[in-house]
């Protein structure tokens, strides 16, 4: 039975349980690195994108320039992006993280700006009339109402980052991409397929978790959807 299990490695099968069993630590390390790179990039991107979205909303002449700049950054091929960043960061994880941050800004800034602009003017005026300051208005009124659009942007950026992280294999910091790249060079089918499947699972899991967070933070959206569904039925 053991020889039969090991035969999938010898036969170089795409699906091989023995590969997963014998390379468990390697797969775990690659997955952890993948998660660390993605999480760091998204956290930094959100922290950068939010002030930019606020600036674009309050100073309309800046909106076109900011959106145009982030769009241009997104069009730069990933290999070229990493090559441009290498002189500043060297062959480090920072190259991949910075590249992902720049790519994520396009989606995040646009969605945050859309969410903030979607807040009804009468809601802002009512809050200001009740004595709300600009900071309190933003945190307790505008941001909660803009949250669905903001979270949608974060979900898209996260799924995209999970995928783009694999390209970091060219500088040795691609998480599961390192295994995919290595497997492609040696034509090790099980390594390529297993790492690819794990990458897809990470993207799907991250999206579902963020969707759960969005629903938990916006319970009023579920309450609003309930009656409408019932009416249709």
C-alpha positions in Angstrom: 0.0 0.0 0.0 2.9 2.4 0.8 4.6 1.6 -2.5 1.3 2.3 -4.3 1.1 5.7 -2.5 4.6 6.6 -3.4 4.2 5.6 -7.0 2.4 8.9 -7.7 5.7 10.7 -7.1 7.6 8.3 -9.4 4.9 8.6 -12.1 4.8 12.4 -11.6 1.0 12.5 -11.3 -0.8 15.8 -11.0 -2.7 14.6 -8.0 -0.4 13.1 -5.4 -1.2 12.6 -1.7 2.3 11.5 -0.9 3.6 14.9 -2.1 1.3 16.7 0.3 2.3 14.3 3.2 6.0 14.5 2.6 6.2 18.3 1.8 3.7 19.4 4.5 6.2 21.8 6.1 7.3 23.3 2.8 3.6 23.9 1.8 2.9 25.4 5.3 5.9 27.8 5.1 4.9 28.9 1.6 1.3 29.5 2.6 2.3 31.5 5.7 4.6 33.7 3.6 1.8 34.1 1.0 -0.6 35.2 3.7 2.0 37.6 5.3 2.7 39.3 2.0 -0.9 39.7 1.0 -2.1 40.9 4.5 0.7 43.4 4.8 0.1 44.8 1.3 -3.6 45.2 1.8 -3.3 46.8 5.2 -0.8 49.3 3.9 -2.9 49.9 0.8 -6.0 50.6 2.8 -4.0 53.0 5.1 -2.8 54.9 2.0 -5.9 54.8 -0.1 -8.3 56.2 2.5 -6.6 59.6 2.9 -6.3 59.8 -0.9 -10.0 59.1 -1.3 -10.8 61.8 1.3 -8.5 64.3 -0.6 -10.2 63.4 -3.9 -13.7 64.0 -2.4 -12.9 67.3 -0.7 -10.7 68.7 -3.5 -12.4 67.8 -6.7 -9.5 69.0 -9.0 -7.3 66.3 -7.4 -9.8 63.5 -8.1 -9.0 63.1 -11.7 -5.3 63.2 -11.2 -5.3 60.7 -8.4 -7.6 58.3 -10.2 -5.5 58.7 -13.4 -2.2 58.1 -11.5 -3.5 54.9 -9.8 -4.8 53.6 -13.1 -1.4 54.2 -14.8 0.3 52.3 -12.0 -2.1 49.4 -12.4 -1.3 49.1 -16.1 2.5 48.6 -15.4 3.3 44.9 -16.0 4.2 43.1 -12.7 7.7 42.1 -14.0 8.4 45.7 -14.9 7.0 47.0 -11.6 9.3 44.8 -9.6 12.3 45.7 -11.8 11.6 49.4 -11.1 11.3 48.8 -7.3 14.5 46.6 -7.1 16.9 49.6 -6.8 15.0 50.8 -3.8 14.3 47.6 -1.9 16.7 45.0 -3.3 15.8 41.3 -3.4 13.4 41.5 -0.4 9.8 40.9 0.5 9.4 44.7 0.5 9.6 44.7 -3.3 6.5 42.4 -3.6 4.6 44.2 -0.8 5.2 47.6 -2.3 4.2 46.4 -5.8 1.0 45.0 -4.4 0.2 48.2 -2.6 0.6 50.2 -5.8 -1.6 47.8 -7.7 -4.3 47.8 -5.0 -4.6 51.6 -4.9 -6.6 51.7 -8.1 -9.5 49.6 -6.8 -9.4 50.9 -3.3 -9.3 54.6 -4.0 -12.1 54.3 -6.6 -14.3 52.3 -4.3 -13.7 54.4 -1.3 -14.4 57.6 -3.2 -17.6 56.1 -4.7 -18.7 55.1 -1.2 -18.1 58.5 0.3 -19.8 60.3 -2.6 -22.8 58.0 -2.3 -23.7 59.4 1.2 -26.8 61.6 0.7 -26.1 65.3 1.2 -29.2 65.6 3.4 -27.7 63.1 5.8 -24.5 65.1 6.1 -26.5 68.3 6.6 -28.7 66.7 9.3 -25.6 65.5 11.2 -23.9 68.9 11.0 -27.1 70.5 12.2 -27.1 68.2 15.2 -23.6 69.5 16.1 -21.5 66.8 14.6 -17.9 67.9 13.9 -16.1 66.8 10.6 -14.3 64.0 12.3 -17.3 62.6 14.1 -19.4 63.0 10.9 -16.8 61.0 8.9 -16.4 58.2 11.5 -20.0 57.7 12.7 -22.1 58.7 9.6 -20.2 58.8 6.3 -17.9 55.8 6.8 -20.6 53.4 8.0 -22.8 54.3 5.0 -19.8 54.0 2.6 -18.7 50.7 4.1 -20.4 48.4 1.5 -18.5 50.0 -1.3 -15.3 50.2 0.7 -15.5 46.5 1.7 -16.2 45.6 -1.9 -13.0 47.3 -2.9 -11.0 45.6 -0.2 -12.4 42.2 -1.3 -11.4 42.7 -4.9 -8.0 44.1 -3.9 -7.4 41.1 -1.6 -8.3 38.5 -4.2 -6.1 40.2 -6.8 -3.2 40.5 -4.3 -3.4 36.7 -3.5 -3.0 36.1 -7.2 -0.3 38.7 -7.9 1.8 37.6 -4.9 2.8 34.5 -6.9 4.7 36.7 -9.3 7.0 37.6 -6.4 8.7 34.2 -7.1 11.0 36.1 -9.5 12.6 37.7 -6.5 12.3 34.7 -4.2 9.4 36.0 -2.2 6.3 34.7 -3.9 4.8 32.4 -1.2 3.1 29.6 -3.0 4.3 31.2 -6.3 7.8 29.9 -5.3 6.5 26.4 -5.5 4.6 27.0 -8.7 7.7 28.5 -10.3 10.0 25.7 -9.0 7.5 23.0 -10.2 7.3 24.5 -13.6 11.0 24.6 -14.0 11.4 20.9 -13.0 8.0 19.9 -14.5 6.9 18.6 -11.1 3.2 18.3 -11.7 2.1 17.7 -8.1 4.0 20.7 -6.8 2.5 23.0 -9.5 -1.1 21.8 -9.0 -1.0 21.6 -5.2 0.4 25.2 -4.8 -2.1 26.5 -7.4 -5.0 24.9 -5.7 -3.9 26.3 -2.3 -3.6 29.8 -3.9 -7.2 29.5 -5.2 -8.4 28.3 -1.8 -6.7 31.3 -0.1 -8.4 33.7 -2.4 -11.8 32.2 -2.0 -11.4 31.9 1.8 -10.2 35.5 2.1 -13.1 36.7 0.1 -15.7 34.8 2.2 -14.1 36.0 5.4 -14.2 39.6 4.3 -17.8 39.2 3.1 -18.6 37.9 6.6 -16.9 40.9 8.1 -18.9 43.2 5.8 -22.2 41.6 6.8 -21.3 41.8 10.5 -20.4 45.5 10.2 -23.5 46.4 8.2 -26.4 44.6 9.8 -28.8 47.2 8.5 -28.2 46.1 4.9 -29.4 42.6 5.8 -32.4 44.0 7.6 -33.3 46.1 4.5 -32.8 43.2 2.2 -35.1 40.9 4.2 -38.5 42.6 3.6 -37.7 43.2 -0.1 -37.1 39.5 -0.6 -40.3 38.7 1.2 -42.2 41.1 -1.0 -40.9 39.5 -4.2 -41.8 36.1 -2.9 
